[in-house]
Amino acid sequence: MMDNFNKSIYILNNKAILMLLGKFVKSKRLEQNITQQNLAIAAGVNRSTIVQIEKGDGANLLSFVQILRALNALDVLNVFEVEQKISPIQLAKMKYYNKERASSANMLEEPPSNW
């Protein structure tokens, strides 16, 4: 079912996506039994901003983040976290330099010079 949602999200126009975001905010707000006014106060925005978002009219990104924070719903933004990828060469180098055992006591000499 999630695959169908992921595919169908691409056919939505911008207005429809804003309406989807607005429905999410409204749903979270009602789930927590919070009025628009109380959410606006907690988020530090005007009540009209809450109304605007819930209607799908959009708002600025900062206001949206503030509203998500006030709803304790910032976890929805985890999908935007960029995972640093390591190339196979870097991974091999890391494994090469990763010690697997400690040196024995009699092996503690100065390393040979690079001359």
Backbone as numpy.savetxt, mean C-alpha at the origin, in Angstrom:
# Nx Ny Nz CAx CAy CAz Cx Cy Cz
-13.46 -15.73 -8.92 -14.28 -14.54 -8.92 -13.41 -13.28 -8.92
-12.29 -13.32 -8.18 -11.41 -12.16 -8.12 -10.82 -11.86 -9.49
-10.54 -12.89 -10.27 -10.01 -12.67 -11.61 -11.01 -11.91 -12.48
-12.29 -12.24 -12.34 -13.31 -11.52 -13.10 -13.35 -10.06 -12.69
-13.19 -9.79 -11.38 -13.17 -8.41 -10.91 -11.97 -7.68 -11.48
-10.79 -8.31 -11.44 -9.58 -7.68 -11.96 -9.71 -7.36 -13.43
-10.36 -8.23 -14.18 -10.54 -7.99 -15.61 -11.57 -6.89 -15.85
-12.65 -6.92 -15.05 -13.72 -5.95 -15.29 -13.34 -4.55 -14.84
-12.40 -4.41 -13.94 -12.01 -3.07 -13.48 -11.43 -2.26 -14.63
-10.82 -2.92 -15.59 -10.19 -2.23 -16.72 -11.20 -1.67 -17.72
-12.41 -2.18 -17.70 -13.40 -1.67 -18.64 -14.17 -0.47 -18.07
-13.95 -0.20 -16.76 -14.63 0.93 -16.14 -13.99 2.24 -16.54
-14.81 3.26 -16.73 -14.26 4.58 -16.99 -13.87 5.23 -15.65
-13.26 6.38 -15.70 -12.77 7.04 -14.48 -13.89 7.33 -13.49
-15.03 7.78 -13.97 -16.16 8.09 -13.10 -16.62 6.83 -12.36
-16.68 5.71 -13.05 -17.11 4.46 -12.43 -16.12 4.01 -11.36
-14.85 4.23 -11.59 -13.83 3.87 -10.59 -13.96 4.76 -9.37
-14.20 6.07 -9.60 -14.41 6.98 -8.47 -15.65 6.57 -7.67
-16.67 6.12 -8.35 -17.88 5.66 -7.66 -17.58 4.40 -6.85
-16.75 3.53 -7.38 -16.34 2.32 -6.66 -15.58 2.68 -5.39
-14.67 3.66 -5.49 -13.93 4.12 -4.31 -14.88 4.76 -3.30
-15.84 5.52 -3.79 -16.82 6.15 -2.92 -17.67 5.13 -2.18
-18.07 4.08 -2.88 -18.84 3.00 -2.25 -18.02 2.33 -1.16
-16.73 2.17 -1.41 -15.85 1.56 -0.42 -15.81 2.42 0.84
-15.60 3.72 0.68 -15.52 4.63 1.82 -16.84 4.61 2.58
-17.94 4.71 1.87 -19.25 4.72 2.52 -19.50 3.42 3.27
-19.16 2.31 2.65 -19.35 1.01 3.27 -18.54 0.89 4.56
-17.29 1.30 4.51 -16.42 1.26 5.71 -16.97 2.17 6.79
-17.42 3.35 6.40 -17.94 4.32 7.36 -19.18 3.77 8.05
-20.11 3.22 7.27 -21.34 2.68 7.85 -21.07 1.42 8.67
-20.12 0.62 8.22 -19.73 -0.59 8.95 -19.25 -0.22 10.37
-18.59 0.93 10.47 -18.07 1.39 11.76 -19.05 2.33 12.47
-20.24 2.53 11.86 -21.28 3.37 12.43 -20.78 4.78 12.72
-20.13 5.38 11.73 -19.59 6.73 11.85 -20.38 7.66 10.93
-20.77 8.81 11.44 -21.47 9.78 10.60 -20.46 10.45 9.67
-20.97 11.04 8.61 -20.10 11.78 7.70 -19.39 12.91 8.43
-20.11 13.59 9.31 -19.51 14.70 10.06 -18.39 14.21 10.96
-18.61 13.11 11.67 -17.57 12.59 12.57 -16.35 12.08 11.80
-16.60 11.48 10.65 -15.49 11.04 9.81 -14.70 12.24 9.30
-15.41 13.27 8.90 -14.75 14.47 8.41 -13.86 15.08 9.50
-14.37 15.13 10.72 -13.58 15.67 11.84 -12.36 14.80 12.09
-12.55 13.48 12.12 -11.43 12.56 12.38 -10.38 12.63 11.27
-10.82 12.84 10.04 -9.90 12.88 8.90 -9.30 14.26 8.68
-9.89 15.26 9.30 -9.39 16.62 9.10 -9.78 17.22 7.76
-10.96 16.84 7.28 -11.47 17.37 6.00 -12.88 17.92 6.24
-13.42 18.60 5.26 -14.80 19.09 5.34 -15.77 17.94 5.10
-16.96 18.08 5.68 -17.99 17.07 5.45 -18.33 16.99 3.96
-18.27 18.12 3.29 -18.57 18.14 1.85 -17.59 17.25 1.07
-16.37 17.12 1.57 -15.39 16.24 0.92 -15.82 14.79 1.04
-16.35 14.41 2.21 -16.85 13.05 2.41 -18.02 12.80 1.46
-18.94 13.74 1.41 -20.11 13.62 0.53 -19.64 13.46 -0.92
-18.71 14.31 -1.31 -18.18 14.30 -2.68 -17.57 12.95 -3.02
-16.75 12.41 -2.13 -16.11 11.11 -2.39 -17.15 10.00 -2.45
-18.06 9.99 -1.50 -19.08 8.93 -1.47 -19.99 8.96 -2.69
-20.19 10.12 -3.28 -20.99 10.24 -4.50 -20.20 9.86 -5.74
-18.89 9.68 -5.60 -18.07 9.34 -6.75 -17.60 10.54 -7.53
-17.66 11.70 -6.89 -17.21 12.91 -7.57 -15.71 13.13 -7.41
-15.07 12.32 -6.59 -13.63 12.42 -6.42 -13.24 13.49 -5.44
-11.99 13.52 -5.14 -11.37 14.52 -4.24 -9.88 14.39 -4.46
-9.12 15.19 -3.75 -7.68 15.06 -3.94 -7.15 13.83 -3.20
-6.02 13.38 -3.60 -5.45 12.15 -3.06 -5.15 12.26 -1.57
-4.67 13.41 -1.13 -4.36 13.59 0.29 -5.62 13.42 1.14
-6.73 13.99 0.70 -7.99 13.84 1.44 -8.41 12.38 1.50
-8.24 11.68 0.40 -8.61 10.26 0.36 -7.77 9.47 1.35
-6.47 9.74 1.40 -5.58 9.04 2.34 -5.98 9.38 3.78
-6.29 10.64 4.04 -6.70 11.03 5.39 -7.98 10.30 5.80
-8.89 10.14 4.87 -10.15 9.44 5.15 -9.88 7.96 5.40
-9.04 7.35 4.57 -8.69 5.95 4.79 -8.03 5.76 6.16
-7.17 6.69 6.54 -6.50 6.62 7.84 -7.53 6.70 8.97
-8.47 7.62 8.86 -9.50 7.78 9.89 -10.39 6.54 9.99
-10.54 5.83 8.87 -11.34 4.60 8.86 -10.52 3.36 9.21
-9.25 3.55 9.52 -8.33 2.42 9.76 -8.34 1.46 8.58
-8.30 2.02 7.38 -8.38 1.21 6.17 -7.18 1.44 5.25
-6.08 1.90 5.82 -4.89 2.14 4.99 -4.32 0.86 4.38
-4.70 -0.27 4.94 -4.18 -1.54 4.42 -4.55 -1.78 2.96
-5.58 -1.11 2.46 -5.94 -1.27 1.04 -4.85 -0.71 0.13
-3.98 0.13 0.69 -2.91 0.71 -0.12 -1.68 -0.20 -0.22
-1.72 -1.34 0.44 -0.59 -2.28 0.37 -0.29 -2.74 -1.05
-1.27 -2.72 -1.91 -1.07 -3.16 -3.29 -0.11 -2.23 -4.04
0.10 -1.03 -3.50 0.99 -0.08 -4.16 2.44 -0.20 -3.70
2.70 -1.06 -2.72 4.07 -1.22 -2.23 4.92 -1.89 -3.29
6.05 -1.27 -3.58 6.96 -1.78 -4.60 7.97 -2.69 -3.92
8.04 -3.91 -4.40 8.97 -4.88 -3.84 10.26 -4.81 -4.65
11.36 -4.60 -3.95 12.63 -4.51 -4.65 13.03 -5.91 -5.12
13.35 -6.00 -6.38 13.72 -7.29 -6.95 15.23 -7.37 -7.07
15.76 -8.54 -6.80 17.19 -8.77 -6.87 17.48 -9.58 -8.12
18.46 -9.13 -8.89 18.81 -9.85 -10.10 19.48 -11.17 -9.73
19.44 -12.16 -10.60 20.09 -13.44 -10.32 21.59 -13.28 -10.03
22.24 -12.33 -10.70 23.68 -12.11 -10.46 23.90 -11.57 -9.06
23.06 -10.60 -8.65 23.19 -10.06 -7.30 22.92 -11.14 -6.26
21.94 -11.99 -6.50 21.62 -13.07 -5.58 22.79 -14.03 -5.46
23.43 -14.37 -6.57 24.58 -15.28 -6.54 25.73 -14.65 -5.76
25.96 -13.35 -5.95 27.02 -12.66 -5.21 26.72 -12.66 -3.72
25.47 -12.45 -3.36 25.10 -12.44 -1.94 25.33 -13.81 -1.32
25.01 -14.86 -2.05 25.22 -16.22 -1.54 26.71 -16.51 -1.41
27.50 -15.99 -2.35 28.94 -16.21 -2.33 29.57 -15.58 -1.09
29.14 -14.38 -0.77 29.72 -13.67 0.36 29.07 -14.01 1.70
28.02 -14.79 1.70 27.34 -15.16 2.93 28.11 -16.28 3.62
28.65 -16.01 4.81 29.40 -17.03 5.54 28.46 -18.08 6.08
28.90 -19.32 6.00 28.10 -20.40 6.54 28.68 -20.96 7.82
30.01 -20.72 8.08 30.65 -21.20 9.30 31.63 -20.16 9.80
31.94 -20.28 11.08 32.95 -19.40 11.67 34.33 -19.96 11.37
35.33 -19.09 11.33 36.71 -19.52 11.12 37.24 -20.18 12.39
38.13 -21.14 12.22 38.73 -21.75 13.40 39.77 -20.80 13.98
40.13 -20.99 15.24 41.03 -20.08 15.95 42.40 -20.01 15.30
42.91 -21.12 14.76 44.23 -21.11 14.17 44.26 -20.48 12.77
43.11 -20.13 12.25 43.04 -19.54 10.92 43.05 -18.00 10.97
43.18 -17.44 12.16 43.11 -16.00 12.30 44.46 -15.37 11.96
44.74 -15.25 10.71 45.95 -14.59 10.23 45.52 -13.40 9.40
46.49 -12.59 9.05 46.19 -11.47 8.18 45.88 -12.01 6.79
44.88 -11.44 6.15 44.58 -11.90 4.79 45.71 -11.49 3.85
45.93 -12.29 2.81 47.00 -11.95 1.86 46.67 -10.63 1.16
47.72 -9.90 0.83 47.51 -8.62 0.16 47.14 -8.85 -1.30
46.62 -7.83 -1.92 46.18 -7.94 -3.31 47.28 -7.60 -4.28
48.51 -7.59 -3.85 49.62 -7.23 -4.74 49.83 -8.24 -5.77
